[in-house]
Amino acid sequence: MRLSRSQVAAGESVTAAGDGFTPRSSVRLALGGRDLRSTTTDSNGSFVQDVTVPASTAPNTYQATATGPEASGGTRVLAATLTVTRASAATRASPARGATTRGATGTKGAPTGALSRTGSATAVPLTLAALGLIGVGTLAVVGVRRRRA
């Protein structure tokens, strides 16, 4: 089974995907042995399904599983590891019973309550390049001073 991420806060969703099941069959999705929901495979025996980790799930590392029939007649079980962290304050403040919420987004399409991505993947290489240039400059200055002396 493939998960959209390996770590999720209790009360948040993760996308699960898998294949190799009987076409148009029911697949049970579970976390740590606790059934979360069922989904139906497509005509190729594949599925992609958003799954919400219950807000009451204790922080820990769990085995997420997808269980259903395979074309050969046996039972297919796919598994992936999912680390559940403590529910965020926004998740713990759940809506009133019967109320529904939609995936509201803030600026630039980021989900509300989610941390923005900051920093850059190029910071370390650029820092190393800058230090290398400083070193080359220092050697050049020392070389010129030695020639004059």
PyMOL commands that set and color helices and strands:
alter all, ss='L'
color gray80, all
select helices_A, chain A and resi 89-92+107-109+123-148
alter helices_A, ss='H'
color red, helices_A
select strands_A, chain A and resi 2-3+7-9+13-18+26-31+34-40+47-52+60-69+75-85
alter strands_A, ss='S'
color yellow, strands_A
deselect
rebuild
show_as cartoon
